Amino acid sequence: MRQCGLHIGGKALDVAAGTLDLALAMSDAVGPSGEVTAVDFCRPMLDVGAKKLARSGKTNITVVEANAQHMPLSSNAFDAAGIAFGLRNMADVEAVLAEMTRVVKPGGRVVCLELAKPRGPIFRRLYNFYFHGVLPLIGGVVHRRRGPYDYLPASVQSFCSREELAALMVKVGLTDIQVHDLTSGVAAVHVGTKI
Ligand SMILES: C[S@@+](CC[C@H](N)C(=O)[O-])C[C@H]1O[C@@H](n2cnc3c(N)ncnc32)[C@H](O)[C@@H]1O
């Protein structure tokens, strides 16, 4: 959220907002005079978010039920657009990045937080053992459903690399791409600025 570079009174977009965690953080960053729009196409996720929103008492978040690949939003309207743990689940990653870039003002930021493959060889081995071996087992026992816990590592495995994601961001019209690894590269934040 800090990488979005938001200011009081600004306009922010949370894409694949789910239960609105990023949108709520953005709302604090832009203050009551600012505006946050949260887009997701999954009603049950947004319903959970609506309860959080009601508890927060915030009035500057507008929720839009829509596909991130074709957002019913004006061009050049936001200071920043962020997506947290959503890009990996998109059918067309480039289309979503292009949409986020379209709706951001020139000079505004597009920020993508996503799970990634750790870089260090020793940590990567431990991580793979846990992520591909232990986590699905625990999920199967505790949750009695292995599917989501098999999907999670498989989706990280098949998602584009840091370099491929950065190249896609350049392709859709972003510049000055910066990549910040989190927790030894288990996740990464890509930040781009609209030309
Ligand atoms: C793992 S959740 C992340 C939610 C939230 N950003 C967070 O960090 O808690 C992924 C979200 O992406 C949404 N999503 C996936 N594909 C989408 C699409 N094409 N358009 C809109 N939302 C989408 C799902 O509905 C889901 O709520």
The ligand as a Tripos MOL2 file, in Angstrom:
@<TRIPOS>MOLECULE
LIG
   27    29     1     0     0
SMALL
NO_CHARGES

@<TRIPOS>ATOM
      1 C1         -6.7790  -14.2590   -3.1800 C.3       1 LIG1
      2 S1         -8.1060  -13.1230   -3.4080 S.3       1 LIG1
      3 C2         -7.3050  -11.6050   -2.9590 C.3       1 LIG1
      4 C3         -8.2350  -10.6660   -2.2930 C.3       1 LIG1
      5 C4         -7.6220   -9.4230   -1.6750 C.3       1 LIG1
      6 N1         -6.9370   -8.6030   -2.6610 N.3       1 LIG1
      7 C5         -6.7270   -9.7490   -0.5110 C.2       1 LIG1
      8 O1         -5.5150   -9.5350   -0.5890 O.co2     1 LIG1
      9 O2         -7.2420  -10.2180    0.4990 O.co2     1 LIG1
     10 C6         -8.2270  -13.0180   -5.1680 C.3       1 LIG1
     11 C7         -9.4400  -12.2470   -5.6340 C.3       1 LIG1
     12 O3         -9.3450  -12.0590   -7.0380 O.3       1 LIG1
     13 C8        -10.6660  -12.0070   -7.5340 C.3       1 LIG1
     14 N2        -10.6300  -12.1680   -8.9850 N.ar      1 LIG1
     15 C9        -10.0670  -13.1680   -9.6990 C.ar      1 LIG1
     16 N3        -10.2190  -12.9570  -11.0120 N.ar      1 LIG1
     17 C10       -10.9000  -11.7810  -11.1330 C.ar      1 LIG1
     18 C11       -11.3590  -11.0160  -12.2410 C.ar      1 LIG1
     19 N4        -11.1360  -11.4040  -13.4950 N.pl3     1 LIG1
     20 N5        -12.0170   -9.8570  -12.0060 N.ar      1 LIG1
     21 C12       -12.2480   -9.4430  -10.7290 C.ar      1 LIG1
     22 N6        -11.8290  -10.1190   -9.6350 N.ar      1 LIG1
     23 C13       -11.1680  -11.2840   -9.8360 C.ar      1 LIG1
     24 C14       -11.3600  -13.1320   -6.7880 C.3       1 LIG1
     25 O4        -12.7530  -12.9920   -6.8340 O.3       1 LIG1
     26 C15       -10.7770  -12.9710   -5.3830 C.3       1 LIG1
     27 O5        -11.5960  -12.1650   -4.5620 O.3       1 LIG1
@<TRIPOS>BOND
     1     1     2 1
     2     2     3 1
     3     2    10 1
     4     3     4 1
     5     4     5 1
     6     5     6 1
     7     5     7 1
     8     7     8 2
     9     7     9 1
    10    10    11 1
    11    11    12 1
    12    11    26 1
    13    12    13 1
    14    13    14 1
    15    13    24 1
    16    14    15 ar
    17    14    23 ar
    18    15    16 ar
    19    16    17 ar
    20    17    18 ar
    21    17    23 ar
    22    18    19 1
    23    18    20 ar
    24    20    21 ar
    25    21    22 ar
    26    22    23 ar
    27    24    25 1
    28    24    26 1
    29    26    27 1
@<TRIPOS>SUBSTRUCTURE
     1 LIG1         1 GROUP 0 **** ****
